[in-house]
Amino acid sequence: MSFDVPDDLRYLESHEWVRVDDATARVGITDFAQDELGDVVFVELPDEGEELTAGEEFGVVESIKAVSDVYAPVSGTVTAVNDALFDEPELVNEDPFGEGWMLEVELADAGELDDLLSADAYGDQIA
């Protein structure tokens, strides 16, 4: 099976992605992760203003098959949460890199991005 792994993103081994635009990072879970979980039925996310630390849990995704923690790829302050996921958690399955994004973070240290996987390295991990 082939999964979408956009080249413009960085990845955690635990299947989260981050897209950076200036000092803002948008975060979600990968196509592979949503496929492994199955139908997502609930998403728990932090509140705006909360501080995240790279590598630490920031939320939970619950599916018909499992409950999975979601980890922050970068440190920073949550500036936006995708409220649509509370009413339509299936967006994570339908469009994990678009409408299924989870939160936006004001980066505390852009250097942390260097510790994340490239698209090629993540693609190799899930191959």
KETILO-120500 format. One record per atom (N, C-alpha, C): residue number from 1; atom name; x negated, y negated, z. Coordinates in Angstrom, 3 decimals, always signed. Example, Ala and Ser with C-alpha at 12.3 -4.5 7.8 and 13.67 -1.06 7.14 Angstrom:
% residues 2
n / atom / px / py / pz
1 / N / -13.190 / +5.690 / +7.800
1 / CA / -12.300 / +4.500 / +7.800
1 / C / -13.200 / +3.300 / +7.800
2 / N / -12.850 / +2.250 / +7.080
2 / CA / -13.670 / +1.060 / +7.140
2 / C / -12.900 / -0.030 / +7.870
//
This chain:
% residues 127
n / atom / px / py / pz
1 / N / -0.842 / +1.181 / +0.000
1 / CA / +0.000 / +0.000 / +0.000
1 / C / -0.887 / -1.243 / +0.000
2 / N / -0.471 / -2.247 / -0.724
2 / CA / -1.240 / -3.482 / -0.845
2 / C / -0.542 / -4.605 / -0.090
3 / N / -1.322 / -5.374 / +0.658
3 / CA / -0.777 / -6.469 / +1.447
3 / C / -1.325 / -7.792 / +0.958
4 / N / -0.521 / -8.835 / +1.100
4 / CA / -0.925 / -10.181 / +0.732
4 / C / -1.942 / -10.687 / +1.756
5 / N / -3.113 / -11.155 / +1.272
5 / CA / -4.160 / -11.717 / +2.126
5 / C / -4.643 / -13.008 / +1.453
6 / N / -3.941 / -14.128 / +1.692
6 / CA / -4.322 / -15.383 / +1.034
6 / C / -5.767 / -15.793 / +1.331
7 / N / -6.453 / -16.245 / +0.277
7 / CA / -7.858 / -16.632 / +0.391
7 / C / -8.087 / -17.891 / +1.206
8 / N / -7.069 / -18.748 / +1.329
8 / CA / -7.263 / -20.034 / +2.007
8 / C / -7.054 / -19.961 / +3.517
9 / N / -6.917 / -18.755 / +4.053
9 / CA / -6.687 / -18.578 / +5.485
9 / C / -7.885 / -17.904 / +6.143
10 / N / -7.935 / -18.019 / +7.474
10 / CA / -8.877 / -17.262 / +8.297
10 / C / -8.037 / -16.330 / +9.171
11 / N / -8.651 / -15.234 / +9.634
11 / CA / -7.893 / -14.173 / +10.296
11 / C / -8.557 / -13.691 / +11.579
12 / N / -7.730 / -13.229 / +12.507
12 / CA / -8.198 / -12.515 / +13.679
12 / C / -8.083 / -11.020 / +13.401
13 / N / -8.921 / -10.226 / +14.041
13 / CA / -8.812 / -8.774 / +13.891
13 / C / -7.461 / -8.260 / +14.366
14 / N / -6.805 / -9.017 / +15.252
14 / CA / -5.503 / -8.619 / +15.790
14 / C / -4.343 / -9.058 / +14.894
15 / N / -4.652 / -9.505 / +13.662
15 / CA / -3.666 / -9.738 / +12.598
15 / C / -2.919 / -11.069 / +12.664
16 / N / -3.535 / -12.080 / +13.264
16 / CA / -3.005 / -13.433 / +13.176
16 / C / -3.775 / -14.183 / +12.097
17 / N / -3.126 / -15.192 / +11.501
17 / CA / -3.776 / -16.022 / +10.491
17 / C / -3.738 / -17.476 / +10.932
18 / N / -4.648 / -18.264 / +10.367
18 / CA / -4.664 / -19.705 / +10.630
18 / C / -4.982 / -20.426 / +9.322
19 / N / -4.231 / -21.488 / +9.067
19 / CA / -4.457 / -22.367 / +7.911
19 / C / -4.744 / -23.756 / +8.477
20 / N / -5.886 / -24.321 / +8.117
20 / CA / -6.295 / -25.606 / +8.676
20 / C / -6.121 / -26.714 / +7.646
21 / N / -5.511 / -27.816 / +8.112
21 / CA / -5.345 / -29.024 / +7.316
21 / C / -5.805 / -30.174 / +8.193
22 / N / -6.989 / -30.714 / +7.896
22 / CA / -7.627 / -31.730 / +8.750
22 / C / -7.840 / -31.156 / +10.143
23 / N / -7.221 / -31.764 / +11.170
23 / CA / -7.426 / -31.302 / +12.550
23 / C / -6.256 / -30.460 / +13.045
24 / N / -5.352 / -30.078 / +12.122
24 / CA / -4.180 / -29.288 / +12.499
24 / C / -4.300 / -27.876 / +11.942
25 / N / -3.997 / -26.915 / +12.790
25 / CA / -4.035 / -25.505 / +12.390
25 / C / -2.635 / -24.926 / +12.497
26 / N / -2.151 / -24.317 / +11.430
26 / CA / -0.864 / -23.604 / +11.442
26 / C / -1.181 / -22.129 / +11.641
27 / N / -0.406 / -21.460 / +12.491
27 / CA / -0.693 / -20.090 / +12.919
27 / C / +0.530 / -19.196 / +12.699
28 / N / +0.262 / -17.946 / +12.325
28 / CA / +1.318 / -16.946 / +12.207
28 / C / +0.709 / -15.562 / +12.244
29 / N / +1.532 / -14.550 / +11.941
29 / CA / +1.003 / -13.192 / +11.839
29 / C / +0.968 / -12.791 / +10.366
30 / N / +0.123 / -11.842 / +10.065
30 / CA / -0.128 / -11.463 / +8.673
30 / C / +0.967 / -10.564 / +8.096
31 / N / +0.902 / -10.428 / +6.785
31 / CA / +1.793 / -9.532 / +6.063
31 / C / +1.634 / -8.105 / +6.593
32 / N / +0.404 / -7.689 / +6.827
32 / CA / +0.136 / -6.356 / +7.374
32 / C / +0.809 / -6.194 / +8.736
33 / N / +0.669 / -7.200 / +9.606
33 / CA / +1.236 / -7.120 / +10.957
33 / C / +2.751 / -7.009 / +10.926
34 / N / +3.402 / -7.841 / +10.106
34 / CA / +4.863 / -7.785 / +10.070
34 / C / +5.337 / -6.451 / +9.511
35 / N / +4.581 / -5.878 / +8.567
35 / CA / +4.942 / -4.580 / +8.002
35 / C / +4.817 / -3.485 / +9.063
36 / N / +3.749 / -3.533 / +9.845
36 / CA / +3.536 / -2.541 / +10.897
36 / C / +4.618 / -2.633 / +11.970
37 / N / +5.034 / -3.852 / +12.290
37 / CA / +6.051 / -4.051 / +13.327
37 / C / +7.428 / -3.574 / +12.884
38 / N / +7.742 / -3.747 / +11.631
38 / CA / +9.099 / -3.476 / +11.167
38 / C / +9.950 / -4.725 / +11.348
39 / N / +11.255 / -4.547 / +11.376
39 / CA / +12.176 / -5.683 / +11.435
39 / C / +12.018 / -6.459 / +12.743
40 / N / +11.583 / -7.721 / +12.617
40 / CA / +11.400 / -8.578 / +13.788
40 / C / +12.768 / -9.067 / +14.262
41 / N / +13.030 / -8.905 / +15.571
41 / CA / +14.327 / -9.282 / +16.131
41 / C / +14.235 / -10.397 / +17.174
42 / N / +13.010 / -10.714 / +17.633
42 / CA / +12.851 / -11.746 / +18.658
42 / C / +11.424 / -12.265 / +18.628
43 / N / +11.276 / -13.579 / +18.806
43 / CA / +9.957 / -14.202 / +18.872
43 / C / +9.920 / -15.123 / +20.084
44 / N / +8.893 / -14.974 / +20.915
44 / CA / +8.678 / -15.848 / +22.062
44 / C / +7.431 / -16.676 / +21.792
45 / N / +7.571 / -18.005 / +21.845
45 / CA / +6.471 / -18.911 / +21.530
45 / C / +6.280 / -19.924 / +22.647
46 / N / +5.090 / -20.526 / +22.733
46 / CA / +4.851 / -21.539 / +23.763
46 / C / +5.592 / -22.841 / +23.439
47 / N / +5.647 / -23.724 / +24.405
47 / CA / +6.253 / -25.039 / +24.212
47 / C / +5.240 / -26.010 / +23.628
48 / N / +5.748 / -27.024 / +22.938
48 / CA / +4.876 / -28.093 / +22.465
48 / C / +4.169 / -28.697 / +23.679
49 / N / +2.906 / -29.039 / +23.491
49 / CA / +2.114 / -29.625 / +24.566
49 / C / +1.297 / -28.617 / +25.341
50 / N / +1.608 / -27.329 / +25.200
50 / CA / +0.828 / -26.306 / +25.906
50 / C / -0.557 / -26.194 / +25.287
51 / N / -1.522 / -25.834 / +26.122
51 / CA / -2.901 / -25.638 / +25.677
51 / C / -3.133 / -24.165 / +25.376
52 / N / -3.744 / -23.888 / +24.219
52 / CA / -4.092 / -22.523 / +23.849
52 / C / -5.599 / -22.353 / +23.910
53 / N / -6.015 / -21.136 / +24.213
53 / CA / -7.439 / -20.787 / +24.205
53 / C / -7.637 / -19.682 / +23.182
54 / N / -8.606 / -19.866 / +22.305
54 / CA / -8.886 / -18.885 / +21.259
54 / C / -9.044 / -17.493 / +21.861
55 / N / -8.367 / -16.524 / +21.239
55 / CA / -8.469 / -15.135 / +21.670
55 / C / -7.499 / -14.739 / +22.759
56 / N / -6.779 / -15.714 / +23.339
56 / CA / -5.829 / -15.395 / +24.405
56 / C / -4.404 / -15.340 / +23.869
57 / N / -3.559 / -14.598 / +24.542
57 / CA / -2.165 / -14.419 / +24.146
57 / C / -1.417 / -15.755 / +24.210
58 / N / -0.578 / -16.014 / +23.195
58 / CA / +0.262 / -17.206 / +23.248
58 / C / +1.745 / -16.892 / +23.083
59 / N / +2.071 / -15.684 / +22.700
59 / CA / +3.472 / -15.362 / +22.489
59 / C / +3.687 / -13.879 / +22.296
60 / N / +4.948 / -13.552 / +21.956
60 / CA / +5.345 / -12.162 / +21.785
60 / C / +6.244 / -12.060 / +20.560
61 / N / +6.052 / -10.987 / +19.797
61 / CA / +6.941 / -10.655 / +18.693
61 / C / +7.544 / -9.290 / +19.014
62 / N / +8.879 / -9.239 / +18.990
62 / CA / +9.574 / -7.988 / +19.274
62 / C / +10.271 / -7.524 / +18.004
63 / N / +10.085 / -6.254 / +17.699
63 / CA / +10.731 / -5.675 / +16.520
63 / C / +11.553 / -4.470 / +16.955
64 / N / +12.183 / -3.845 / +15.971
64 / CA / +12.959 / -2.650 / +16.291
64 / C / +12.059 / -1.488 / +16.712
65 / N / +10.754 / -1.601 / +16.403
65 / CA / +9.816 / -0.507 / +16.701
65 / C / +8.908 / -0.793 / +17.891
66 / N / +8.593 / -2.084 / +18.155
66 / CA / +7.561 / -2.379 / +19.140
66 / C / +7.660 / -3.813 / +19.645
67 / N / +6.964 / -4.054 / +20.745
67 / CA / +6.756 / -5.404 / +21.256
67 / C / +5.257 / -5.652 / +21.174
68 / N / +4.871 / -6.771 / +20.569
68 / CA / +3.459 / -7.037 / +20.345
68 / C / +3.091 / -8.447 / +20.793
69 / N / +1.984 / -8.558 / +21.515
69 / CA / +1.462 / -9.870 / +21.881
69 / C / +0.879 / -10.531 / +20.647
70 / N / +0.897 / -11.861 / +20.648
70 / CA / +0.319 / -12.634 / +19.559
70 / C / -0.791 / -13.493 / +20.159
71 / N / -1.949 / -13.535 / +19.491
71 / CA / -3.139 / -14.180 / +20.040
71 / C / -3.514 / -15.429 / +19.250
72 / N / -4.052 / -16.406 / +19.963
72 / CA / -4.449 / -17.673 / +19.356
72 / C / -5.777 / -17.513 / +18.619
73 / N / -5.810 / -17.847 / +17.326
73 / CA / -7.076 / -17.792 / +16.607
73 / C / -8.003 / -18.951 / +16.954
74 / N / -7.421 / -20.045 / +17.454
74 / CA / -8.196 / -21.237 / +17.799
74 / C / -7.671 / -21.838 / +19.102
75 / N / -8.499 / -22.664 / +19.723
75 / CA / -8.096 / -23.388 / +20.928
75 / C / -7.533 / -24.746 / +20.543
76 / N / -6.608 / -25.247 / +21.362
76 / CA / -6.069 / -26.575 / +21.125
76 / C / -4.703 / -26.755 / +21.746
77 / N / -4.086 / -27.886 / +21.421
77 / CA / -2.782 / -28.249 / +21.961
77 / C / -1.696 / -27.947 / +20.934
78 / N / -0.648 / -27.270 / +21.379
78 / CA / +0.479 / -26.968 / +20.493
78 / C / +1.190 / -28.284 / +20.156
79 / N / +1.258 / -28.593 / +18.861
79 / CA / +1.913 / -29.827 / +18.413
79 / C / +3.264 / -29.570 / +17.764
80 / N / +3.531 / -28.337 / +17.344
80 / CA / +4.819 / -27.984 / +16.744
80 / C / +5.057 / -26.490 / +16.894
81 / N / +6.323 / -26.145 / +17.058
81 / CA / +6.749 / -24.750 / +17.136
81 / C / +7.838 / -24.564 / +16.075
82 / N / +7.792 / -23.447 / +15.381
82 / CA / +8.784 / -23.169 / +14.350
82 / C / +10.081 / -22.706 / +15.011
83 / N / +10.936 / -23.683 / +15.354
83 / CA / +12.195 / -23.384 / +16.039
83 / C / +13.120 / -22.491 / +15.228
84 / N / +12.959 / -22.479 / +13.908
84 / CA / +13.814 / -21.641 / +13.056
84 / C / +13.692 / -20.164 / +13.436
85 / N / +12.535 / -19.767 / +13.970
85 / CA / +12.327 / -18.358 / +14.313
85 / C / +13.202 / -17.886 / +15.464
86 / N / +13.672 / -18.825 / +16.302
86 / CA / +14.511 / -18.418 / +17.422
86 / C / +15.873 / -17.921 / +16.933
87 / N / +16.376 / -18.513 / +15.852
87 / CA / +17.656 / -18.098 / +15.276
87 / C / +17.483 / -17.112 / +14.123
88 / N / +16.318 / -17.168 / +13.458
88 / CA / +16.054 / -16.317 / +12.300
88 / C / +14.675 / -15.659 / +12.411
89 / N / +14.493 / -14.768 / +13.385
89 / CA / +13.176 / -14.139 / +13.544
89 / C / +12.756 / -13.329 / +12.320
90 / N / +13.727 / -12.944 / +11.495
90 / CA / +13.419 / -12.169 / +10.296
90 / C / +12.571 / -12.954 / +9.296
91 / N / +12.453 / -14.270 / +9.468
91 / CA / +11.579 / -15.065 / +8.591
91 / C / +10.130 / -14.580 / +8.671
92 / N / +9.759 / -14.037 / +9.826
92 / CA / +8.404 / -13.479 / +9.976
92 / C / +8.200 / -12.341 / +8.978
93 / N / +9.225 / -11.520 / +8.760
93 / CA / +9.140 / -10.423 / +7.795
93 / C / +9.247 / -10.927 / +6.360
94 / N / +10.154 / -11.848 / +6.136
94 / CA / +10.455 / -12.292 / +4.779
94 / C / +9.361 / -13.159 / +4.171
95 / N / +8.700 / -13.988 / +4.987
95 / CA / +7.737 / -14.955 / +4.468
95 / C / +6.685 / -15.274 / +5.528
96 / N / +5.824 / -14.285 / +5.870
96 / CA / +4.907 / -14.471 / +7.000
96 / C / +3.919 / -15.624 / +6.839
97 / N / +3.592 / -16.001 / +5.608
97 / CA / +2.623 / -17.085 / +5.398
97 / C / +3.298 / -18.419 / +5.069
98 / N / +4.624 / -18.411 / +4.994
98 / CA / +5.361 / -19.627 / +4.658
98 / C / +6.333 / -19.973 / +5.769
99 / N / +7.630 / -19.712 / +5.516
99 / CA / +8.678 / -20.064 / +6.472
99 / C / +8.572 / -19.305 / +7.792
100 / N / +7.778 / -18.234 / +7.827
100 / CA / +7.621 / -17.441 / +9.046
100 / C / +6.469 / -17.875 / +9.926
101 / N / +5.877 / -19.062 / +9.659
101 / CA / +4.800 / -19.564 / +10.527
101 / C / +5.315 / -19.709 / +11.955
102 / N / +4.421 / -19.714 / +12.933
102 / CA / +4.850 / -19.730 / +14.328
102 / C / +4.625 / -21.060 / +15.029
103 / N / +3.425 / -21.592 / +14.907
103 / CA / +3.148 / -22.850 / +15.585
103 / C / +2.024 / -23.607 / +14.909
104 / N / +1.921 / -24.889 / +15.279
104 / CA / +0.819 / -25.729 / +14.825
104 / C / +0.056 / -26.203 / +16.045
105 / N / -1.259 / -26.278 / +15.885
105 / CA / -2.152 / -26.602 / +16.987
105 / C / -3.098 / -27.713 / +16.551
106 / N / -3.298 / -28.695 / +17.427
106 / CA / -4.344 / -29.690 / +17.208
106 / C / -5.648 / -29.041 / +17.658
107 / N / -6.559 / -28.854 / +16.703
107 / CA / -7.804 / -28.136 / +16.989
107 / C / -8.642 / -28.823 / +18.061
108 / N / -9.110 / -28.032 / +19.019
108 / CA / -10.026 / -28.535 / +20.033
108 / C / -11.465 / -28.420 / +19.552
109 / N / -11.767 / -27.385 / +18.766
109 / CA / -13.132 / -27.141 / +18.305
109 / C / -13.090 / -26.444 / +16.945
110 / N / -13.278 / -27.215 / +15.889
110 / CA / -13.231 / -26.656 / +14.536
110 / C / -14.298 / -25.586 / +14.332
111 / N / -15.346 / -25.579 / +15.127
111 / CA / -16.396 / -24.578 / +15.029
111 / C / -15.894 / -23.171 / +15.307
112 / N / -14.767 / -23.051 / +16.029
112 / CA / -14.202 / -21.727 / +16.313
112 / C / -13.781 / -21.014 / +15.035
113 / N / -13.481 / -21.773 / +14.000
113 / CA / -13.063 / -21.162 / +12.731
113 / C / -14.149 / -20.257 / +12.160
114 / N / -15.406 / -20.579 / +12.472
114 / CA / -16.532 / -19.783 / +11.979
114 / C / -16.542 / -18.373 / +12.574
115 / N / -15.847 / -18.185 / +13.698
115 / CA / -15.808 / -16.879 / +14.357
115 / C / -14.709 / -15.974 / +13.798
116 / N / -13.872 / -16.520 / +12.916
116 / CA / -12.746 / -15.758 / +12.376
116 / C / -13.132 / -15.033 / +11.096
117 / N / -12.310 / -14.060 / +10.723
117 / CA / -12.565 / -13.278 / +9.516
117 / C / -12.165 / -14.057 / +8.265
118 / N / -12.944 / -13.887 / +7.227
118 / CA / -12.559 / -14.405 / +5.915
118 / C / -11.473 / -13.494 / +5.341
119 / N / -10.849 / -13.931 / +4.256
119 / CA / -9.844 / -13.094 / +3.600
119 / C / -10.439 / -11.761 / +3.164
120 / N / -11.650 / -11.790 / +2.611
120 / CA / -12.287 / -10.555 / +2.168
120 / C / -12.554 / -9.610 / +3.342
121 / N / -13.059 / -10.155 / +4.450
121 / CA / -13.356 / -9.319 / +5.608
121 / C / -12.077 / -8.757 / +6.219
122 / N / -11.025 / -9.560 / +6.270
122 / CA / -9.753 / -9.058 / +6.803
122 / C / -9.159 / -8.012 / +5.867
123 / N / -9.237 / -8.259 / +4.577
123 / CA / -8.752 / -7.286 / +3.596
123 / C / -9.457 / -5.950 / +3.743
124 / N / -10.776 / -5.990 / +4.002
124 / CA / -11.522 / -4.753 / +4.218
124 / C / -11.029 / -4.037 / +5.488
125 / N / -10.702 / -4.808 / +6.522
125 / CA / -10.250 / -4.216 / +7.791
125 / C / -8.945 / -3.448 / +7.617
126 / N / -8.035 / -3.965 / +6.804
126 / CA / -6.719 / -3.323 / +6.688
126 / C / -6.631 / -2.358 / +5.511
127 / N / -7.713 / -2.237 / +4.758
127 / CA / -7.714 / -1.354 / +3.581
127 / C / -7.658 / +0.112 / +3.978
//
